[in-house]
Amino acid sequence: MRLDLDCRGLRCPAPIIALAKALPTVDVGDEIAVAATDVAARVDVQAWCRMRDQEYVGEEMAEDGTPLYVVRRLL
């Protein structure tokens, strides 16, 4: 399963806060995709994954061209 979070237009640290709040709502092994227009999200999501022992899967593109940062829940 994959949960999509729409964080378009939100500035740092809002996308990371949304990711942190959403993590407990998905099962271990499931993914969360964060759609974020804030350029800081590219490094913030990766750093958050390292600090929280979660897997950063990579970056995709939404249909509208917005970056999607994909995280897999490990714990």
N, C-alpha and C positions, 0 to 999 in steps of 0.2 A: 504494500500500500504506500501511497505517497500523498502527503499533505502539502498543498500549495498555500503559501502565505503571500498576500499582496501587500508589499511594503513600499510600493511606488510613491514617490513624493515625500517619504519620511526621511528625516535626517538622523545621522548618528547621534545617539546609540539606539534609536527606536527599532530598527530592523533586528538588532541583536537581542533586544528585550523581547520582541515578539517571538524570535526563535527560541529563546530560553523558556518562555511561557508555554510554547507549543510542544516542546520536547516530551514532557510527561504524558501528553495526550496520544502519542504514537507508540506502537510496540517496538521492542528491540528488533532490529533488522529492517524496520521501515524507514522511509526517507521523508525529509522535509525539504521543499524547494522554496527558497526565499527570493521573490521577485523584488529587486531593489534598484532604484535609480540613483541613489547616493553612491558616488564613486568609492567612498570609504568602505562600503560593504564588502568589496572584493577582498580586502585584506582582513577586515574585522571578522567575517564569518570563518575564514581559515584560522585566525588566531583563537577565536572562541572554541573551535573544534579541538585545537591542541590543548587548550587550558581545561576543557571539559571531557577530554578523552572520548571524543566522538569522531567519526570518520567524515572528512571532507571529500565528497565524491567528485566534485568538479563543477564547472560552469557550463550552463546551457543558455540558449536564447529563447525567450518567449516569442509568441507570434508577432507581437508588436515591437520586437527588437530589444526589450528590456532584459538585462542579464538575470539569470536564475542561478542561484548558488545552492547546490544540492548537498545535503548533509544526511548521513545514515546514522541512526541511533545504535550505539554499541552497548550502552549500559542502561 
